[in-house]
Amino acid sequence: MTYDYIIAGAGAAGCVLANRLSASGQYTVLLLEAGGKDSSLWFKIPVGFAKMYYNPTFNWMYYSQPQKQLGNREIYAPRGKVQGGSGSINAMIYVRGQAHDFNDWAANGNDGWGFKDVLPYFRKLENHPLGDSEYHGGSGPISITPMAGQTHPICDVFLKGCDELGYPRSDDFNGPKFEGAGIYDVNTRNGQRSSSSFAHLHPALSRPNLTVEHYALVDRVLFDESQQRATGISITQHGVARTFTARKEVILCAGAVDTPKILQLSGVADRALLAKHQIPVVKHLPAVGQNLQDHLCVSYYYKANIPTLNDELSSLFGQFKLGVKYLLTRKGALAMSVNQAGGFFRGNAEQSHPNLQLYFNPLSYQIPKNNKASLKPEPYSGFLLCFNPCRPTSRGHIEIASKNPRDAALIDPNYLSTQKDIDEVIQGSRLMRKIMGAPSLKGITVDEVLPGPAVETDEQMLQYFRDNCGSIYHLCGSCAMGADEQSSVVDKRLKVHGLDGLRIVDASIFPNVTSGNTHAAVLMVAEKGADLILQDA
Ligand SMILES: Cc1cc2nc3c(=O)[nH]c(=O)nc-3n(C[C@H](O)[C@H](O)[C@H](O)COP(=O)(O)OP(=O)(O)OC[C@H]3O[C@@H](n4cnc5c(N)ncnc54)[C@H](O)[C@@H]3O)c2cc1C
């Protein structure tokens, strides 16, 4: 079968592309997804996040390689294995990042990707309740809901505490003022997840020129005899091998773990890695799988002397009340993310930009180590405060484990491997204690459950982080965009260096991780990527 465009991976980015490339009716588009459809109600209801966290049907449930700096722990790396990808199972916090994140992308040899260049795409993709303005869009497919005014009352205590310490307030992290404490926006519409699958793909499904194949595991990209042009793709579907031909382009959208894996299986990677697995070299491209980045976070747990969301969620009556409220009004805790308040702070006066992101959750839960267990609130009135450094400098890599496409890739984020990243852990830990010392927050706190008062020195705080931190699921950068073939994989038009007919459009192209949550930036990359592809059509 032949199509104009073949898209590998119906994730956050892939669904945007499928819509944009098929919209004119001029081109035939094939979208290939290893997972199934997002028909379950749990994809719609925001609280469904907890149901998908350890669900092997819809989640690849990857783990990192043992991390040296984290006591050799293997860090959980969930990834969506379903239409909508990780965007169907994520926590929906909607933050674009700081202007300098994208200006750094541009400075890496990528003209056209500075903040002023990408802002129009951020505006295009969103439907913001305030309508069109300098910073927002009022008619895009992805609906944005500010949670301000709807959050649990304990979030106001957090904001007041930050005020007492003189921290700035941000009314909109996606507006002109990024720095400060505030309430997050989420990508929901009427209390339901607004993923790129729901907002872009579902409305496009009736187009005769768009075909979607589920349970289609992409094995590799196929090339012509000259080995310079991608001509198609091979997949395995229900145990059967199939191939598809692309008249114009193959576009990889399998995400930061699986896009480099597909390239490596296809012979586009460092020649030494290919030799190790006896894969013929199509193109020696040493940066494939390198430059992997992520955000690493840790939670501090508190017992409160006032009710928190734990009280409602841990009683059947409380759950019933929340359920009824959600059904009748599409509002309340079930309509929101558990990450409600937080913000962006400077760890010390020397920082030129906010370098720490905080989350204040009106409930507390431990992530169970046993992945058969479910996420449950702690059995007391509790809340948690969590931080992650915004722009860590540790770099890791993705590498195939074998020639078999069904074997998961080896993920080595090489967490906490630079002094800057270690320093920021200490800054973040101190910031948590400082904020919790604000009179308002002290007034509602019975005690710090974890790490607890015995953890006091920098060394102890760092050790607590090493023993307890986890990914906040923002893997990116493993096929970075840049001008240089040695250190990057795609050019500023997202074309794989030195090959025709092959692009990458997903989180793997980030030259550097953004300062906030990554989903918004992935959607922007997909909108801009679609424009670039159509310009070159
Ligand atoms: C649990 C969780 C919580 C998160 N919370 C937030 C949040 O609150 N806010 C935020 O901004 N970001 C969040 N993120 C991150 C965000 O969702 C991702 O950055 C974003 O979805 C990445 O988009 P992508 O298109 O690069 O990859 P994905 O969305 O992961 O899509 C990749 C797709 O490719 C498919 N695929 C992979 N391999 C193959 C193959 N070989 N053949 C065919 N298909 C394949 C996958 O099944 C998937 O559908 C979270 C992520 C997770 C996992």
The ligand as a Gaussian input file, in Angstrom:
#p B3LYP/6-31G(d) Opt

LIG

0 1
 C        2.592000       9.570000      33.280000
 C        2.969000      10.824000      32.527000
 C        2.604000      12.071000      33.041000
 C        2.950000      13.236000      32.349000
 N        2.463000      14.428000      32.780000
 C        2.632000      15.534000      32.025000
 C        1.980000      16.753000      32.349000
 O        1.217000      16.838000      33.305000
 N        2.208000      17.837000      31.553000
 C        3.054000      17.777000      30.476000
 O        3.259000      18.803000      29.821000
 N        3.677000      16.634000      30.132000
 C        3.460000      15.508000      30.857000
 N        4.011000      14.327000      30.464000
 C        4.905000      14.327000      29.284000
 C        4.178000      14.411000      27.937000
 O        3.001000      13.636000      27.942000
 C        5.147000      13.958000      26.827000
 O        6.252000      14.848000      26.808000
 C        4.531000      13.955000      25.434000
 O        3.350000      13.209000      25.382000
 C        5.538000      13.373000      24.426000
 O        4.952000      13.388000      23.174000
 P        5.542000      12.525000      21.961000
 O        4.637000      12.748000      20.825000
 O        6.982000      12.839000      21.812000
 O        5.479000      11.002000      22.463000
 P        4.234000      10.152000      22.957000
 O        3.095000      11.040000      23.308000
 O        4.742000       9.253000      24.017000
 O        3.807000       9.315000      21.667000
 C        4.579000       8.294000      21.085000
 C        3.628000       7.308000      20.420000
 O        4.359000       6.421000      19.595000
 C        3.886000       5.098000      19.791000
 N        4.975000       4.177000      19.464000
 C        6.137000       3.990000      20.127000
 N        6.890000       3.083000      19.500000
 C        6.199000       2.692000      18.414000
 C        6.461000       1.782000      17.358000
 N        7.607000       1.095000      17.296000
 N        5.512000       1.602000      16.408000
 C        4.344000       2.298000      16.433000
 N        4.058000       3.184000      17.419000
 C        4.975000       3.382000      18.380000
 C        3.500000       5.071000      21.261000
 O        2.648000       3.985000      21.571000
 C        2.859000       6.437000      21.418000
 O        1.496000       6.411000      21.090000
 C        3.715000      13.146000      31.142000
 C        4.087000      11.894000      30.628000
 C        3.704000      10.740000      31.303000
 C        4.106000       9.404000      30.727000

